[in-house]
Amino acid sequence: MNGRFYLAPVRKFLDRYYGKLRKLKASYVLFNFFNRKKLKHTQRMYQKYGVKRSVLLPINSSLLPKGTTESPWLDGADAQAKLQASAGLKQFDAPTQAALTRWPEDGYVVLRGLFTPEEVAAINAEVDRLINDKVVDFNFTGRKIMFAFHHSELLRQAVHDRRILDAMDFLLGKKVRVFQSINFLTGSEQHAHSDSIHMTTYPLGYMIAAWIALEPITTDNGCLVYHPGSHRLPYLLNDSYDHGGNRFEIGDDAYARYEEAINEEIRKGGFPAQEFHAQPGDVLIWHANLLHGGKKMSLPNASRKSMVIHCFAEDVLCYHELTQRAAMMEED
């Protein structure tokens, strides 16, 4: 029997029950051992960046080499000039070019009507089928369906849609790989956060995400909320706040403390919240460090179908700062 046989019930248990086991770093070491084939990318990146550590052990920003100056090409002060002079910008149609030019200042791009009504209907029908056939289930949050694209060719094609990935490749200046999909049937109501506390890269900034509206999204059903310009804030990582953890455990309230620290950064920086009201097929692409969350639903449990795609640049180290573990990367 292969490792996947043993991994499936362990992963399901970890995803479903957010309890003491998820706080213990040793549980992730065990998980890494049974899933070590998916850490080949991590091993290659450890060698590339000179990380002297087993891929099975916890990893966080404090254990990585200091002093790297590498960053995405559009993260510098001269980003707008570079963007306007780029021949690559011309590969996109005029509306997309106009949207992309907002990236350096805002930290996000809106692409309206990217998916057709027929494509949206097909995605929704496929998600319903996977749920009804008990192929996928909600994780411990009760709201998120993780990695559904691993179970569906139609969803695999959707998350690898070149209309999204070409824009991501351009914005990062590197080829990206799809890491994760999340499907929602209702709003997340998640507090403001940067994805880089969950999906982190070394060097920083080489994660990028896309959010696809799969039905009309309004204030009532819990629209996405983001803070334009907040991507230029320093990355808030484990050594930036008191997370309450130690050598053996993740802090019991590490994420709550992180959210408090983020709220303070928003307050000090004066970054007003903006709501993303969308029609089916609209796409929002955002920067690795853009602060965003989900608005509280005016109508409890209102339907708000959407799909999120998280991608990493293919030649950087990818890990999870909050839980201090390497990212599991599927080999092509």
N, C-alpha and C positions, 0 to 999 in steps of 0.2 A: 504494500500500500504506500502511496506517495504522501508527501508532506501536506498536500492540499486536503486529504481526507481528515487529518488531525486538525488542520488549521480552521476549517469551516466552523465547527461548533465553538472553538475558542473565540474566533472573531465575532461570531454572532452573540456570544455571551458578553464580550467586552463592549460591543456596540449597543447592546440592549440595556445593560445595567451599569449606570454611572455611579458606582459605589466605591468601596474601599479598594477593591482590586485595581480599579483604574488609577488610583493614587500611588500604587506601589510601582516603582521603577523596575523592580525585578520581574513583574508580570510582562513588561514590554521586552525585557531581555529574552524571556521564554518565548514570547510571540515572535521575536526576531529570529530566534534559533530555528523554529519550525518553518519560517518563511524566508530563510536566508537567501534563496535563489533570487528573490526580488530586491536584494541589497547589492547586486552586482554593480549597478550604477553608482551607488554610494561608495563602494570599494574603489572604483575607478576614480571618482572625484577626490577621495581621500588621498590617493596617490598623486593626483594632479596638484592638489593644494598643500601637500605635505602634512596631512593630519595623521599623527601617530596614535591611532586608537582603533580598537576592534569595532566593526560596524554593529556588533551585537549590543554594545554598551550605550548608556545614555549619552546624548550629545546636545550641546547648547552653545550659544554664541561665545560664552566665556572660555570655551575649550578650543576655539578655532584661532588660526593665525591672525595676528594683529597687523594693521597697517596697510591692508589692501586699498588701492585707490580706484579699482575697477568699478564702473557703474554703468547703467544703461545710457545710451548715447543721448537721450532726450531728458536726462535728469540734471544737466548742468545749466549754468546761467545763460549760456549762448544757445540753448535748445531751439528757440524759435528760428534763429538765423540758420542753424543746421537743417532744421526741418524744411524751411522754405527753399533751401539750396539743394535739397536731396532729389536726385533723379528718381528714386524709388517712389516718391509721392505721386508721380505722374501715372503710375500703374493703376490708380484708383479713379473711379468716376468723380465728377465735380462735387456732388453732395458729400461723398465720403472724404474727399480731400479737405473740404471745408470743415467737416467734423474733426478730422485728425489734427488740424492746426490748433484746436483748443486744448490738446493734450498737455503741453508744457505748463499752461496756466491753471487749468482746471483739474487735471489728473483723471479725466474720464472722457469717453467718446460715446455719443449716442448715434446709433444707426437705425433709422426708422424704416419699418416695413421690410426688414431683411429677409424674413421667412414669409412665404406666401400663406394664405389661409388654408390651402390644402396641406402644406407641410406642417403647419401647426396642428391641424386636425389629426394628422397621422401620428404625430408625437403624442398627443393626448390619448389617442386610442391605444397606442402601444403601452404607455404607462399604466392605463387602466387594465390592460390585459395582464401585464406582469404582476400587478397587485392581486387581481382576481385569481390568477393561477398560482398565487403564493410563491412566485419566483423571487420577489423582492418584498421587503418589509421596512417599516420605519425604524430608525435607530433609537437610541435612548431618549432623544428629545421628543419623540412622538410626532415630529413634523418633517423630518428629513429622510429621504430615501437615497441612500448612498450608492454610488458606482453602478447605477442601473444600466449604463451603457455596456458593462461587461456581460450582460445577459441578453442583449438585443442588437442585431445587426442594424436595424433602423436607427436606434439611438446612437450606436457607434458612428454611423455616418453623420448624424446630426451634430455630434460634439466635435467631429473632425471636419466640419464644413469649412471649405477654403475661404469663404467670404468673411468668416471670423478669424481663422488662423492666419490668413495673409495680413490682415490688419495687425494682429498681435506680433507676428514676425517683424513687421515694419517698426512698430512702436518700441520693441525691445532691442531691435538691431541684431537679433539672434533667432534661429529657428526654435519654435516651442514644441513641447510634447504635452499632450493632454494627460493630466494626472488624475483628475477627479471630476465626477458629475454629482450634482445634488438636485433631486426633484422635490418640489413642494406642491402640496394641494391647498395649503392655507399659508398665510403670512408667517414669517419667522418671528416677528416682534422682538428681534434681537437688538440689544443695545449697541451703540456705536463701537466699532472696533476696526483695527487694521488686520487684513488677512495674514499679514506677516508674523503675527504672534502664533498663528496656527500652521501656516505653510511658509516656511522661511527659506531663504537662499543665502548661499555664500558664493560670491559677493552678494550684498543686499540688492533688492530691487528687481530680481529676475523671475518673479512670479507675476502673472497677469490673469485676470478673470473676466468672464462674460456672463451676463444675466439676460435670459430670454423670456419675454412675456408670452405666456401661452393662453391668456384670456385678458380682457380689459382690466387694467390695474388702476385703482383709484385710492383716495384717502380711506374710504370705507372698508376696503378689503386688505388693507395693510401694505401700502406701497413701499418700495425701496426708498430709503432716505440716505443722502450722502452730504459730505461737507466739502464743497469745491475748494481746491487749493491746499487742503490738509495733507496731501501727499508729500508736501515739502517739509513737513515736520520731521524731526529726528525720529528714527525708528524706536519704538518703545519695546525693548526686549527684557529678558529676565533680570538683567543687572541694572535695569532702569527704575525698578520699583520693588517694594518688599512683597515678594510672592508667597512667603511663608513656608517654602519647601526646604528640604535638606538633602543630604547625600542619598537617602534611600526613598524619599517620598516626594510627590508633587504636593504643594500646599493644599490643604483642604478647601480653602477659598481663594486659590490663586487667580482664577478667572474673574471672580468678583472684585478682587483688589486691582486687577488689570483694568476692568471697566471703570472703576473709580479714578484711576490714574488717567485714563483716556478722557473722561469727562472734564477733568481738571485742565488737560491740554486744550480741549475745545474752548473752555471758558477763557483761559488765558490768551489763546490765539485769536479769539473772535471769529470763529468759522461758522457762519450761519448754516443751518440745515436746509437742504433743498430736496423736494420730493420728485420722484420719477413716476409721473403718470404715463401709462403706456397702453398701446393697443397690441393685440396679438401679433407676434412676429417682430416687434421692436426689440432691439438689443442695446444693452449698456455694457461697455468695456471699461474696466477701471484698473488703476495703478495698484501695485503691490501694497502701497502704504496709504491709499485713500481711506479715510475714516467713513464708515457707512454702517447701516443697520436696517431694521425693519420697523415701520411705523405700527403702533398699536392699532389693532382693527377696531373700527367703530361698530361693526357688526360682528359679534363673537363667532368664531369658526367659519367666517365667510370664505367661500371658495376663492383661491388666488393661485392658480396654476402657473408655475414657472420652472425654469431649469437653469442651474448655474454650472459653469464650466471653469475649473481652475487649471492653469497650465504653468509649467516651469520651462525656462530655457533649457535646451537639451544638454548643455555642456557646463552646468554649474552644480554645486552641491545643494541638495534639497533635503530639508529636515523640518521637524515640528518643534519650535522653540518652547511652547508652553508645556508639552508633554515630554520633551527632551528625547526624541527618538528620530531615527532616520526615516525618510519617506520611502515607502514601498513603491518601486517603479517597475511597471510591467515591461519585460523585454520585448522588443519588436520581433 
